[in-house]
Amino acid sequence: MRPCCPEPMKTNREPVRFSTKRHGVTIEATLRYSPSCFNAHAHYGVAYADLIESGIRRVWNTSLTVDERLALAVARYCRENGLSHGAPEPGETYTVRMVLYRDTKHGMLYGDGVLPPVRSIPVRLARSTLLPSRVGSPFWRRGWGIFRRFQLESLGLNWSRRARGRMTMAPYRHIWQIEPVAAHEFGHLMGLGDAYGAIYRYYSAAPGTDNYLMRSNRALSSEELAMVFDAQRENRMQFFPKRFERAQFKAGFQKEIARLKKQLDEAEKKRSKDPSA
């Protein structure tokens, strides 16, 4: 087996590195956790940072059957980066290996290892009544990102290889909530837009994506991996197709308002019972 060929890099300011070979890719990412992420989970006694990384590894360490879309994306990536090992053919198996590092501030205590200084991706733990787990850009990068891709999703996440955003995780009670959501949010850090029926998708899910990571948090698909390669090659976030249907948007918006009202009512009841909460 030929050794991995790392992507040529002009700088070490990118928090994610790709190393490709004929039938697989190793993706290395450096994360920087806020102190609250090292608090032990109340039910599992494990740090939230460990649960987040477990969820990312569980989904992103995978083997996929290559389709034409993925074969083309890998071929383009290899060609534009001067990699001579070639791309897989449709029908072959392609392996993804995910390696997570922690910023040197905490790496010696908690991480798998420490790389030479690189830009890291911030990860924090925060509870919010209205906002779920999410990935967003700092305020100085927000807003103008829509002019790069003309996508509503770019208002909050102005993605680039160097500035992938900040992951905010809600402190979920159960591991079956934490791990899939962490893998989904990591997908945004890798340059993937959502596929489920969010408001910025006009409440219309992307067709044919029922089992996709960016729709149901289930598994990384070959199409999503192809989009990751395209994002890395083009230095632009990749989005699933969307369409506007008035009736569907109206129904989705009404459902969203009802959900938010229920959340606010539940939060108010909780505060009235426990003012210190």
PESULZI-V758430 format. One record per residue. N is the residue number from 1. PHI is phi in degrees with one decimal (none if undefined). BURIAL is + if it has 9 or more other C-alpha atoms within 8 Angstrom, else -. Layout:
# PESULZI-V758430
{{N,PHI,BURIAL} {N,PHI,BURIAL}}
This chain:
# PESULZI-V758430
{{1,none,-} {2,-72.3,-} {3,-68.4,-} {4,-63.7,+} {5,-110.2,-} {6,-70.4,-} {7,-64.3,+} {8,-60.1,-} {9,-126.9,-} {10,-83.3,-} {11,-150.9,-} {12,-100.6,+} {13,-87.9,-} {14,-97.3,+} {15,-77.5,+} {16,-125.2,+} {17,-122.6,+} {18,-109.3,+} {19,-129.9,+} {20,-107.4,+} {21,-141.6,+} {22,-56.4,+} {23,-123.3,+} {24,178.6,+} {25,-140.0,+} {26,-106.7,+} {27,-112.2,+} {28,-109.7,+} {29,-132.8,+} {30,-109.7,+} {31,-111.4,+} {32,-123.5,+} {33,-89.8,+} {34,-74.4,+} {35,-55.4,-} {36,-64.4,-} {37,-69.1,+} {38,-97.0,+} {39,-70.5,+} {40,-74.5,+} {41,-64.6,+} {42,-60.2,-} {43,-96.6,-} {44,-109.1,-} {45,67.4,-} {46,-118.1,+} {47,-61.7,+} {48,-56.9,+} {49,-59.7,+} {50,-67.0,-} {51,-68.8,+} {52,-62.6,+} {53,-67.4,+} {54,-62.0,+} {55,-65.7,+} {56,-64.1,+} {57,-63.6,+} {58,-60.4,-} {59,-92.9,+} {60,-86.1,+} {61,-87.6,+} {62,-154.6,+} {63,-124.0,-} {64,-124.1,+} {65,-82.8,+} {66,-72.4,+} {67,-109.0,+} {68,-63.2,-} {69,-62.6,+} {70,-70.2,+} {71,-58.5,+} {72,-67.8,-} {73,-63.4,+} {74,-66.6,+} {75,-61.8,+} {76,-64.3,-} {77,-61.9,+} {78,-63.7,+} {79,-63.5,+} {80,-75.0,-} {81,-103.3,-} {82,67.1,-} {83,-93.7,+} {84,-96.1,-} {85,-76.2,-} {86,85.0,+} {87,-113.2,+} {88,-71.2,+} {89,-97.6,+} {90,-54.3,+} {91,98.4,-} {92,-80.1,+} {93,-98.0,+} {94,-123.0,+} {95,-104.3,+} {96,-111.5,+} {97,-117.2,+} {98,-105.2,+} {99,-117.6,+} {100,-109.9,+} {101,-113.6,+} {102,-113.1,+} {103,-51.9,+} {104,-58.1,+} {105,-59.3,-} {106,-119.0,+} {107,-59.1,+} {108,-68.9,+} {109,-94.0,-} {110,-122.2,-} {111,-84.6,+} {112,-74.9,-} {113,171.0,-} {114,-127.6,+} {115,-88.4,-} {116,-55.7,-} {117,-52.2,-} {118,-139.3,+} {119,-70.4,+} {120,-110.5,+} {121,-98.0,+} {122,-71.2,+} {123,-131.3,+} {124,-135.2,+} {125,-112.6,+} {126,-152.8,-} {127,-97.8,-} {128,-142.3,-} {129,-68.6,-} {130,-101.1,-} {131,-95.2,-} {132,-82.0,-} {133,-58.7,+} {134,-164.2,+} {135,-124.8,+} {136,-142.0,+} {137,-87.4,+} {138,-58.8,-} {139,-59.0,-} {140,-75.5,-} {141,-105.1,+} {142,-81.3,+} {143,85.6,+} {144,-74.0,+} {145,-63.7,+} {146,-64.3,+} {147,-78.5,-} {148,-83.7,-} {149,-124.0,-} {150,55.6,-} {151,-125.5,-} {152,-60.0,-} {153,-61.9,+} {154,-77.2,+} {155,-64.4,+} {156,-96.7,+} {157,-126.6,+} {158,-95.1,+} {159,-81.6,+} {160,-150.9,+} {161,-61.3,+} {162,-82.6,-} {163,-116.8,+} {164,-87.1,+} {165,104.4,+} {166,-119.3,+} {167,-87.6,+} {168,-116.0,+} {169,-107.1,+} {170,-76.5,+} {171,-79.9,-} {172,-63.4,-} {173,-79.6,-} {174,-117.5,-} {175,-66.6,-} {176,-70.9,-} {177,-92.1,+} {178,-65.5,+} {179,-65.2,+} {180,-63.6,+} {181,-67.3,+} {182,-61.6,+} {183,-64.7,+} {184,-65.1,+} {185,-64.8,+} {186,-63.6,+} {187,-58.8,+} {188,-64.0,+} {189,-62.0,+} {190,-87.3,+} {191,100.1,+} {192,-104.3,+} {193,-84.5,+} {194,-76.9,+} {195,-115.2,+} {196,-84.7,+} {197,-81.7,+} {198,-82.8,+} {199,-60.8,+} {200,-76.1,-} {201,-108.3,+} {202,60.2,+} {203,59.8,+} {204,-119.4,+} {205,-72.4,+} {206,-67.0,+} {207,-66.0,-} {208,73.5,-} {209,-118.6,+} {210,-52.7,-} {211,-102.9,+} {212,-74.9,+} {213,-60.1,+} {214,-82.6,+} {215,-117.9,+} {216,-116.7,+} {217,64.5,+} {218,-90.5,+} {219,-154.1,-} {220,-72.5,+} {221,-99.3,+} {222,-64.7,+} {223,-65.4,-} {224,-65.5,+} {225,-64.7,+} {226,-60.6,+} {227,-67.1,+} {228,-63.1,+} {229,-61.9,+} {230,-64.7,+} {231,-62.3,+} {232,-65.7,+} {233,-73.7,-} {234,-88.0,-} {235,59.6,+} {236,-142.6,+} {237,-64.5,+} {238,-108.2,+} {239,-125.2,-} {240,-80.0,-} {241,-63.4,-} {242,-137.1,+} {243,-145.9,-} {244,-101.2,+} {245,-125.6,-} {246,-56.6,-} {247,-63.5,-} {248,-67.8,+} {249,-64.4,+} {250,-62.3,-} {251,-65.5,-} {252,-66.1,+} {253,-66.7,+} {254,-62.6,-} {255,-64.7,-} {256,-65.9,-} {257,-62.4,-} {258,-63.5,-} {259,-65.5,-} {260,-65.2,+} {261,-62.9,-} {262,-63.7,-} {263,-62.5,+} {264,-65.6,+} {265,-63.5,-} {266,-65.2,-} {267,-66.1,+} {268,-66.8,-} {269,-62.5,-} {270,-66.6,+} {271,-67.3,+} {272,-67.3,-} {273,-78.0,-} {274,-136.3,-} {275,-58.3,-} {276,-81.8,-} {277,-71.1,-}}
